[in-house]
Amino acid sequence: MGISAISAIELFRMIRASKVNAENVDRLKFYMNAFRVFPFSKSAARALAMKATCVIDSTAEFKRVPGLLLSNWRKAR
């Protein structure tokens, strides 16, 4: 299981803006060890090219992409 480098960057960006920055950064680093971070490239940036599932919070815009596997992380809870 993995996430894109862009997603990892976004997670760290949000954490750095939080009130408990140092503690949250340490937690995120711990949890990120469980994931492979896919490098940023044209093919890795697109789940379709990797035949991977695109995990997002709103699938509406992406449902029209043929062959793209989607998972809504908000509904997976």
Backbone hydrogen bonds, N-H to C=O, Kabsch-Sander energy under -0.5 kcal/mol:
donor,donor_aa,acceptor,acceptor_aa,energy
3,I,36,R,-2.3
5,A,38,F,-1.8
8,A,4,S,-2.1
9,I,5,A,-2.4
10,E,6,I,-2.3
11,L,7,S,-2.3
12,F,8,A,-2.2
13,R,9,I,-2.5
14,M,10,E,-2.4
15,I,11,L,-2.3
16,R,12,F,-2.5
17,A,13,R,-1.0
18,S,15,I,-1.8
21,N,18,S,-0.6
24,N,20,V,-2.5
25,V,21,N,-2.7
26,D,22,A,-2.0
27,R,23,E,-1.9
28,L,24,N,-2.7
29,K,25,V,-2.6
30,F,26,D,-2.0
31,Y,27,R,-2.5
32,M,28,L,-2.6
33,N,29,K,-0.9
33,N,30,F,-0.8
34,A,31,Y,-1.6
35,F,32,M,-1.7
36,R,1,M,-2.0
38,F,3,I,-3.0
38,F,36,R,-0.7
41,S,39,P,-0.6
45,A,41,S,-2.2
46,R,43,S,-0.9
47,A,45,A,-0.6
50,M,46,R,-1.1
51,K,47,A,-0.6
51,K,48,L,-1.0
52,A,47,A,-2.7
54,C,69,L,-3.4
55,V,53,T,-0.7
56,I,54,C,-0.7
56,I,71,S,-2.0
62,F,59,T,-0.7
63,K,59,T,-1.3
63,K,60,A,-0.5
65,V,62,F,-1.9
68,L,65,V,-1.6
69,L,52,A,-0.6
69,L,67,G,-0.5
71,S,54,C,-2.1
73,W,56,I,-1.5
73,W,71,S,-0.8
75,K,72,N,-0.6
76,A,72,N,-1.0
